[in-house]
């Protein structure tokens, strides 16, 4: 039997909308340090978005997010605000990842995972992490994933550094297979699974056949989402609603050598797929919309609905009093400006309202039920037919010829730095204290 979990089900504690900070990274912007990252984080909290998703793989993301949060949790008094109210750590939900070091470098050894968690705690200025995923699990063996998950659970149960444990990755069927394996091998299901790029206007594979317009119920039993649910996964989150930049008016340059966009060099999409997605911008423009706005609204609203229908959503108030709750699918949104954040939150409030759930603050009528219906019609009747053979296309991950560049002899080798010294001192102190008579 699996040991009892020390925390309530994650579906009751995880907010439905998370701010993803992969965009606080050179892969998306030329200079992350020049981004208004402090203002973005502060504005997110003021808008009610109090969950944040990051990773040590995202360049300076953990450091920037941690700096922004620390300034809010330990505010400096000023003449205009002599008694600032500090942000309480318990009021936010922090998510990070472990195991991916660089593009083709992974270390899932328990020793490295432990070090990665300790480093994330330091960078994020916190004593615990609400949720940790093993990052991009398709790049390593199932046995490596299993051992890493066991270490995260040990850090949860024995040291209290982690509250919930999950996995993230691109191929939806791999996520399902690993969730099934972990349940079979340990007797305990994963708390959460993060799927990215597989529930977008272009790629709906995660949730077929629940998607609007799909009438193949006989396929639901073998679909990734149904398999994840049967594997006991409490929450499945959707990320990368824009396909990592594919579904935007700007799109991704067809030439990988282009200097016009940082994404051109690393985005795994084929030039033909980039071109097909670029054509969607013209269709949405004719309808008086921006492609990214349509893509965000469609993914938000449909995942909110489908995540709940499939039983892998999170709780939200269904009435203004908060006494009654309902479930919606949870989404991670990435932004690089205040305006993008505000637009996404406005769309999200419109989704909740259209589904009949309670919403904090005023709702802009422009984002209400009428818009929801318009977006569904536009996507189903025009965008999907225009994509042709590229609908539901997913590139291989890992790609051909992939080799983990982390040498075997280096796996589990961690720096002898201040992080490990402090950890070892803490363990020694705890061991000494435990040995004292009570």
N, C-alpha and C positions, 0 to 999 in steps of 0.2 A: 504493500500500500504506500502511496505517496504521502509524505509528511504534510500536515496542514499548512496552508500558506499563511504568512504573518500579516497579510493585508487583505482588504476586501477585494472582490473581483474588480479587475481593471476597468470593466465596462461601467462601473459606478464612480470611478475617480478620474478617468481620462476625459479631458474636454473634447468636444466634437471637431473643433477647428484648431489646428496647430500651425504656428509660424515656422516654416522650414528655413534654415539658414545656410543651405548649400550655396545660396547666392552670395554669401559673404566670402567670396572665393575668387581667385584669379580665373577659374574656368568660366565664370559668367560675366565678370566685370574686369576691366583692365587694372583697376586699383581699388581693392576692397577697403583699404584704410581711408580712402576718400569718400566712401559711402556714408550716408547719414545713419549709420547702424545704431547709434545710441537713440536717435529720434525715432527710428523704425520700431525698436523694441519698446520704448516708452509709449509710443502711440498705440502699438498693438495692445498693451495692457490696458490703456485707457478705453480702448474699443471693446474690451472684454475677451481678447485673445490672450490667454494666460498659459499656453503650452508651447514649448519650443523644442524643435528637433535639430540636432547638429551631429557632427562627427569629426574625429581627429583627421580623417581623410580630406575634409573640406578646407585644406589650407589653414588660414587664420580664423576660421569660423568659430571654433570653441573659445578662443581667446577674446575675440570681438564680442561675442554674445555674453561671455562671462564678465567682461569689463562693463558692458551696458547694464547688466543685471546688478552687479555689485554697486554701481553708482546709485541705483534705485533702492537697494537694500540698505545702503549706508550713505544716505544723502548728506550733502554739505549745506549747512545753514547759510542764508544770505539775507541781505537787507530786505528784500521783497518777500522772502519766505524764511523767517527766523526759526520756525519750528516745523521743518519738513516731516512728513509722515513716511517712515520707511516701509518699503515693500516687504511683506512677510514671505519667507521662503516657502511656507506651507501653502501659500495662495497660488503658487505657480507649479507647473508640471514640466520637469526637465527630462529630455530624451537625448541620449547619444548612442554611439555605436562603437564597436571594437573589432579588431581583426584585419581590417584593410589599412595598409600602410601607405601604399602608392598605387599607381595605375595597374601594375602587374605584380605587386608585392603584397603577400598576405602572411600573417603569422597568427594562427589560431591556438597556439600552445597555451596551456593554463598560465604559465609564468608570464607570457606577454600580455594575455588578457588582463591579468591582475594589475600589471604595470600600467596598461592603457587606462584602466578604470581609475587608478590612483592619480594619473596625470590629468584625466578629465575632471576629476573632483577639484584638483588644484586650479585648473584653468577656469572652471565654472564657479569657483568660490562657493562651494557647497560641501556638505558633509555626507550627502547621499544623492543618488540618481534615481529618479522615479521609474525610468524604463531604459533598458539597454538592449539593443539588437546586436546580434552577430552580423557584420556588414558584408553584403553581397556574397551570400553563402554558396552560390553556384560555382565559385572559383576554387573551392577546396573540396576535399573528400567528405562524404557523410560522417565518417569516423571523427574527422577533425571538428566538424560542426558539433557533434555529440559531446566531445570532451570539452569544448569551449562553453557550451550551454551548461554543462555540469559545473564548470568553474564559476560561471555567473550565478548559478543557484547557490553554490557554496558561499560566495560573497554576500548573497542575500541572506542566507540562513544563519551563517556563523559570524558574519562581521557587520551586517546591516548596512552595507554600502550601496546595495541595489534593492529596489522594491519589486520590479517586474522584469521578466526576461522574454525576449523574442528574437526573431530573425528577420532579415530584410534581403531583398534581391530582385532580379528582373524576371527570369522565366517563371511564370506562375505555377507551372506543373512541378518545377523543382521545389518551390516553396511548399507545395502540398505534400510532395513525397517526403521531404525532410520533417515536416510537422507530424506526419504519420509515423515515421521512424522514431522520432523522439518520444512520442507517446508510447510506442511499442516497447522501446528499450528502457524507459525510465518510469513508466506508469503515471507520468505527470504531463499534461499538455502544456504547450507554450501559452503564455499570457496574450501575446500579440504577434502579428505578422504584418510587416510593411511591404506592400507591393507598389512598385512604381512603374509608370509608363504603360500599364496594362488595363487602365480604365480611362481612356481618353476618347475624344471624338474620332481619332484615327484607329486606335487599338482598344477593342472592348473585351479582349479575351478573358480577363479575370472573371467577368460577371455574365458571360453568355451561359444560358439563354434567357436570363432575366431582363436583358436590355430591351428597351421599347422597340417594338417591331419584330422581335425575334419570337418565333413560335415553334421551338424545338424542345418541349419539356422533357422528352425522353433523354436528352443530353445532360440534364441538370445533375444526375447522380454522379457522373464522372467529371463534372466541371471542377476547376481548381477551387472555386469558392465553396462548393458543396463538400469537397474533400477536406478543406481546411476546417469547416464546421464539424465534420465527423471526427476529425482528429482532436477535437476539444478546444480549438483555438478560441479564446474569448472574444477578441477584437481583431478585425482585419482593417488596416488603414490603407487608404489610397493616396498616392503621391505622384508628383510630376504630371499635373493635369494638362500641361502644355507640351508634353513629350520632350522635356528638356530643351524647349525653345523652338521645336518644330511648328507648333500651332500658334504662330504669332504673325502679325502683319509683316514684320521684318524678316521672319524666317531665318534659315541658315544658308549661307552662300553655298552654291553647288561646288565651288572650287575649294578644296580643303586647305589650299595655300593662302586663301583670302585673309587679308588683315582687317577686313570690315567687322568681323565678329570673332571673339575668343572661342566661340563654340565650333567654328568651322574646322579647327584642327583636331578636336578630340571626339566630336559627336559621332556615334557609331552608325548613323543612318546612311543609306545609299543616296547618291545624287538624285536618282529617279524618285525616291520617296520625298526628298527635300523639295523637288519640283512639284510633285503632286500636292503636297501640303501648302506650298506657296500659292497654288491656284485657288485654294479655298479662300484666301484673303480677298480675292476679287469677288467671289460669290457673296461673302458676308458684307463686303463694302457696298454692293448693289442693294443689299437689304438694310443699309444704314447702320451696320454694326462693324466693330473691330473683331478680327478672328479670335484674338486672345480673350476678349470679353465673352464671346459665344462659347468658346471651349471651356472656360472656367465655369460659367453658369451651368452648362450641360453636365460636366463632371460633378460639380457640387450637388446639384439637385438629384441627379440619377443615382449617385453613390449614397446620398442620404437615404433615398428610398430603398435601394437594393440592399445596402448594408443592413438595414433594419429587417427587410423581408427575409434575408438569408440568416438572420440571427447572429450577426457578428458586429453589431453596432454598439454605440455607447448611449448612456442615459442622458436625456435632456428634459427640462421641465415642459410639460404639455399644457400647463395652465399658468397664468400670471402669479398665482399664489405659491407655485412651486411644490404643492402638495402631491400632485400627480406627475408621473414621468412617462416618457415614451423613449423609443430608441431611434437613432439615426446613424448612418454610416459616417465614420470619422475621416477627415481629410487633412493632409499636410499641404499648405500653400507656401510657395516661395516668392518673395518679392525683392525688389532692389530699390524701391522708392516709397515714400509716404502715400503718394497718389495710387500706386498699385495696391498697397495694403488697404486703403480706404475703399477702393472699388471692390476688392474681393470680399471684404466684410459686409459691404452693402448688398452684394449678391447673396452672401450667406444668410443674412437676415431675411432677404426675400424668399430664399428657399425654405427656411423654417416657417415663415408666415404662410407660404403657399401650402405647406404640409399640415398646417393647423396647429403648430407648436408655438409656445410663448416666445416672445422676443424682447430683449432688453432695449429700451429706448425707442425712438421713432423709426418708422420704416418709410423709406422713400418710395412713393407709389410707382415710380419708374422701374422698380425692381420686384414688383409683386407678381401675382398669378398670371396676369396678362403677358408679362415678359417671359415667364416660365413656359407658357404654351407656345409663344412665338419661337423661342429657342428650340424647343423640341421639334416643331414643324420644320424649321430651317435645317436642322441637323439631319433629321430622318429623310426629308424629301429632297434635299439638295446636296448637302455635304457628303453624305454616305454614297450616293450614286456617283458623285464626281470623283471620289477616291478610287473607284473601280477595283482593280486587283490589289491595291494597297490598303484596302480596309482590313483591319485586324492583322496586318503584317507586323512581325516582331523580328528584329535582327538577332543573330546568334549571340549568346552571352554565356561563357566566354567565346570570343571569336576564334577563327581558325589559327592554329599555331600558338595558342596561348601557353605560356610556361610561367609558373610562379618564380619570380626572380629572387625570392628570399632563399638563400642557401640553407640546406638542411641543418648545417652546423650552426647557423645563426638563429634558428627558431628557438625561442625561449631565452635568448640572450638579451638582457635588458641593461640599460645604463646604470652605473653605480652613482646615481646622482642624489640630490637632496630629497627627491620623492621617495626613493627606496630607503634611504637612511631614516627618514621620518617614520616610514611604515614599520621598519624593523624595530625602531625604538618604541613605537606604540605597542607592537606585539610583545616586546620584552617587558614593558611596564604592565601590560595586561596579564601576562603569565605570572609575573611576580605578585601582582595583586590577587590573582586567583589562588596563589599558594598560601596566602596569609590566613591565619585562623579567623573564623567569623564569630 
